[in-house]
Amino acid sequence: MNQKLPEGKLARAKVAGAAVLKVGAGELQHKVKQAFLSSTNEHQTKQELAKKNAAILFGAMSQLRGTTLKIAQIIGMELDLLPASYQNELKKSFYQVPPLNKVLIRKVMIEQLGHSPEKLYASFDTSAFAAASLGQVHQAKLPDGTQLAVKVQYPGIGTAIDSDLAMVRSLVRKLRDAKIILQSLDEIEDRLKEEVNYRIERKNTNWFRVHVKLEGINIPRVYDEFSAQHVLTTQYMPGRHLDAWLFRNPSKQLRNRAAQTLYDFFVHSARDLQCLHADPNPGNYLFTDDGSLNVLDFGCVRHLSDHFTHVFPQLLLAYLHGDRQALVQAYSDIGMSFENLSPKMYEHLFRPFGAWVTEPFVHDSYDFGANKDYTKRGQELMMMFSQSLDSPDYVAKEFIFFNRTIYGLCKIFERMGASVRMRHHWVEEKEYTI
C-alpha cells in the first residue's frame, strides 16, 4: 500500500514526535524492569529494545524520506557506529522505501516538465523500481526503445532540510549511540542542500561522463530535455546492487577486478580530475557479470585543490616513516594545525592511527577478505583521535569528504572480500623503503 508523504512541517514533526515518544516509552519501561532482571535477561532485554528502537527509527525515517532517509543511508554506511540491530534496519534504506502515491508522481512530472509522463515518454512505469535518498526511480522508454531511468524528487524536500535535521537530532538523541551520530550531522547539512537540486546532479553527471575514461567504469547519459530541478532522466543502467551481486557468489578474481576498478575510479577522480564522487553508498554502484561498474548518483561531489592532492602522499609517507616533523608540516599544509604535537601524544595517538591508515599501502596489494576488521579498528582509532583533540574544527573540509569516501569504499571492499592494489597510485615504489 502506498503511504502518503507528510509534506508540511507540522505533519512531519508529528511523525518524528511519535517516534521519539515510542522510543522514550520503551527506554522507560526497560528502566522499570531493570531492577528485577538477571544479568543474562537484562542483556537479552537490551538487545530486544535496541531492535525495537531501530525499527521505530527506520519506520519514521522511511516515512519522512528526503533528508531523514539520506541521513539513514549515511548512518547505515558507517555500520561500525551502531549495534547490529540498528545496522540491519538502516541498511534497508539503501533500496527499500515505501513508494509514493502514483498521483503525486504524476503531479510532480507535470509541474517540472509541463506534461504528464504518458506524453513525455513512449512508456512510463508508475511503480518505482528503486528508491533514491531524495526521490524514487521509474523505468521509461523512448519511441526508439531506449530504456530510461527517471528519478523524481519527493515534494517539499528542499524547504524541509532545516526542520528535518532538527527532527533527526531529536530522534537520535533518544538512542544509546547518539553522540557519534550527532557529531556527523553538521558535516552532512551542506551536502544535502546541494543534492536537492537535480540540475546540479545533471551537470555533475555530464561532467563525469565526459572526463572519466576508465575501462570498466560506466556513467549514464543524461537526457536534458526530460530533466529539471526535481526530475532527472538518464540512461537506464543494468547491473546488480552489491548484496545481490555477492549472492551469486562471484569468483575471487572477479571480486578483485570489480574492487580494483572502483578504487581506480576513486583515485582517478580525486588525484587526476580533482573532483570526487563523494557518496560511497553501496546503492550508487551497480555490479555486472564481467566486473565492470555502473556508477550512479552524482548529486554529491567535492572538488579537491592541487594543494591537497599534492600533500596527501606526503602525509602517507610521514606516517609510514614515523616522521613527526613531516607529519606536522603535512597536516599544516592542508589546514590542520598540530604545531604543539608532543612526543607523548604522537606515540600514543598519531603513531597507532598512522599505522592503521598506511596498513593497506605497505604491500603491493591489501587483502580485505583477510582483514575484515580493518574499518572497525579504524573507527575505534578515529573515535579515540577525535575525543583526544579539543577543537571541533581541526579537520580540513577537503580531508573530511576525502576520508569519508575512502572509508566507505573500504567497507565495500571488506564485504567483497577483495584484494586491492592501493599504494601504487599515490607514491613512488622507492619511497616506501624504510
Secondary structure by P-SEA (a helix, b strand, c coil): cbbbbbccaaaaaaaaaaaaaaaaaaaaaaaaacccccaaaaaaaaaaaaaaaaaaaaaaaaaacaaaaaaaaaaaaacccccaaaaaaaaacccccccccaaaaaaaaaaaccccccccccccccccccccccbbbbbbccccbbbbbbbbcccccccaaaaaaaaaaaaaccccccaaaaaacccaaaaaaaaacaaaaaaaaaaaaaccccccbbbbbbccccccccbbbccbbbbbcaaaaaaacccaaaaaaaaaaaaaaaaaacccccccccccccccbbbccccbbbbccccbbbbbcaaaaaaaaaaaaaaaaccaaaaaaaaaaaccccccccaaaaaacaaaaaaaaaccccccccccccccaaaaaaaaaaaaaaaaccccccccaaaaaaaaaaaaaaaaaaaacccccccccccccccccc
